[in-house]
Amino acid sequence: MTLTTALLLLTLGAAPAQPAAKKFEFDKHYLVLLERVPGAKKLPEAALAQLQKEHLAHLTRMGESGKMVLAGPFDEQDDVGMRGACIYRTATKAEAKQLAEQDPMVKAGRLRVQVMAWYTEKGYLAFPLASPVEEAKGAAKDAGK
């Protein structure tokens, strides 16, 4: 072995280890956009007020179930047809869509839903006031005793 080879091997052995590349992991949520249905049938004020009350009750139930973690209306947006958004924490897109379509405003043809998977870096986005699905299921079992 030559002196150059020996020095090269010695240098390589003493080189600091390369840091491992960060492994990205993701949490998956479902973003549900609520859009106004163009040309929806006009309703009397009392009927609209009742429908809004039922809509808010539906959102409350979804939040209490742990399946929906966030909901709210839009304001000052460019597209006035966009009414609001919800973030669902469900096993599948189909489940999020099925739950969102139970909204009385959707069933009445006033709103329609658009559902898309939304990925965020694991642990980056937290919903501290939302009930985890497992806790919600446990609470429902306890309530049935």
Legacy VTK file of the C-alpha trace (Angstrom):
# vtk DataFile Version 3.0
C-alpha trace
ASCII
DATASET POLYDATA
POINTS 145 float
0.000 0.000 0.000
1.371 3.379 -0.915
1.507 6.295 1.460
-1.107 8.139 -0.621
-3.517 5.198 -0.448
-2.998 4.847 3.300
-3.650 8.554 3.873
-6.745 8.420 1.670
-8.162 5.465 3.605
-7.347 7.134 6.901
-9.049 10.358 5.780
-12.164 8.535 4.581
-12.431 6.649 7.847
-12.246 9.873 9.828
-14.793 11.738 7.686
-17.932 12.704 9.582
-20.979 10.613 8.805
-23.421 12.244 6.416
-26.673 13.174 8.118
-29.537 10.951 7.066
-32.009 12.582 4.728
-35.162 13.625 6.539
-37.898 11.099 5.967
-41.163 12.890 5.361
-44.303 11.344 6.735
-47.733 12.765 6.125
-51.099 13.025 7.815
-54.047 12.763 5.458
-57.179 14.831 5.925
-60.094 15.477 3.598
-60.869 19.048 2.668
-64.550 19.544 1.866
-65.472 22.726 0.028
-69.091 23.847 0.266
-70.246 25.602 -2.887
-73.487 27.420 -3.601
-75.600 25.653 -6.233
-76.283 28.101 -9.082
-79.989 28.567 -9.733
-81.078 26.895 -6.488
-84.777 27.297 -5.785
-85.597 30.407 -3.750
-86.978 29.664 -0.314
-88.949 31.820 2.136
-86.846 33.438 4.889
-88.342 31.187 7.579
-87.457 28.053 5.593
-83.909 29.331 5.001
-83.492 30.128 8.703
-84.638 26.617 9.644
-82.326 25.061 7.058
-79.390 27.113 8.398
-80.182 25.936 11.929
-80.172 22.306 10.719
-76.932 22.911 8.782
-75.184 24.208 11.909
-76.561 21.300 13.970
-75.143 18.862 11.394
-71.711 20.507 11.594
-71.852 20.355 15.395
-72.674 16.620 15.285
-69.819 15.990 12.859
-67.422 17.832 15.165
-68.644 15.971 18.231
-68.197 12.648 16.425
-64.520 13.422 15.810
-64.978 12.890 12.074
-64.805 16.616 11.301
-62.136 18.715 12.981
-62.721 22.181 11.577
-65.443 24.076 9.714
-66.210 27.643 8.841
-67.610 30.048 6.246
-65.628 32.103 3.753
-65.728 35.882 3.612
-64.305 38.341 1.098
-63.432 35.646 -1.445
-63.166 36.164 -5.192
-65.678 33.398 -5.951
-68.953 34.205 -4.162
-70.156 30.685 -4.924
-67.662 29.299 -2.418
-69.460 29.299 0.913
-67.172 27.465 3.346
-64.865 24.576 4.086
-64.594 21.660 6.474
-61.700 19.377 7.311
-62.715 15.779 7.878
-60.625 13.117 9.578
-62.047 9.941 8.069
-60.643 6.665 6.768
-61.559 7.377 3.143
-62.570 10.131 0.758
-65.868 8.306 0.186
-66.647 8.434 3.911
-65.907 12.177 4.085
-68.124 12.767 1.051
-70.951 10.635 2.432
-70.875 12.509 5.756
-70.685 15.921 4.077
-73.619 15.049 1.826
-75.775 14.451 4.921
-75.699 18.215 5.506
-79.293 19.489 5.246
-78.133 22.355 2.977
-76.663 19.790 0.580
-79.714 17.525 0.769
-81.947 20.540 0.041
-79.918 21.386 -3.066
-78.617 24.709 -1.695
-74.969 23.594 -1.438
-72.825 20.977 -3.141
-69.612 19.452 -1.887
-66.208 19.078 -3.437
-63.919 16.658 -1.567
-60.169 16.334 -1.919
-57.399 14.603 0.002
-55.095 17.059 1.732
-51.692 16.012 3.035
-49.754 17.842 5.724
-46.428 16.962 7.291
-47.086 14.445 10.079
-47.714 16.149 13.393
-47.449 19.635 11.885
-51.151 20.403 11.949
-53.012 19.730 15.179
-56.617 20.236 16.158
-56.419 20.429 19.964
-60.119 21.129 20.458
-61.253 18.323 18.142
-62.049 14.923 19.556
-59.940 12.113 18.143
-62.129 9.529 16.414
-61.136 6.796 18.881
-62.041 8.963 21.874
-65.364 9.863 20.267
-66.155 6.173 19.716
-65.253 5.384 23.320
-67.444 8.194 24.603
-70.350 6.929 22.507
-69.935 3.429 23.987
-69.792 4.860 27.517
-72.931 6.921 26.875
-74.786 3.776 25.780
-74.106 1.959 29.087
LINES 1 146
145 0 1 2 3 4 5 6 7 8 9 10 11 12 13 14 15 16 17 18 19 20 21 22 23 24 25 26 27 28 29 30 31 32 33 34 35 36 37 38 39 40 41 42 43 44 45 46 47 48 49 50 51 52 53 54 55 56 57 58 59 60 61 62 63 64 65 66 67 68 69 70 71 72 73 74 75 76 77 78 79 80 81 82 83 84 85 86 87 88 89 90 91 92 93 94 95 96 97 98 99 100 101 102 103 104 105 106 107 108 109 110 111 112 113 114 115 116 117 118 119 120 121 122 123 124 125 126 127 128 129 130 131 132 133 134 135 136 137 138 139 140 141 142 143 144
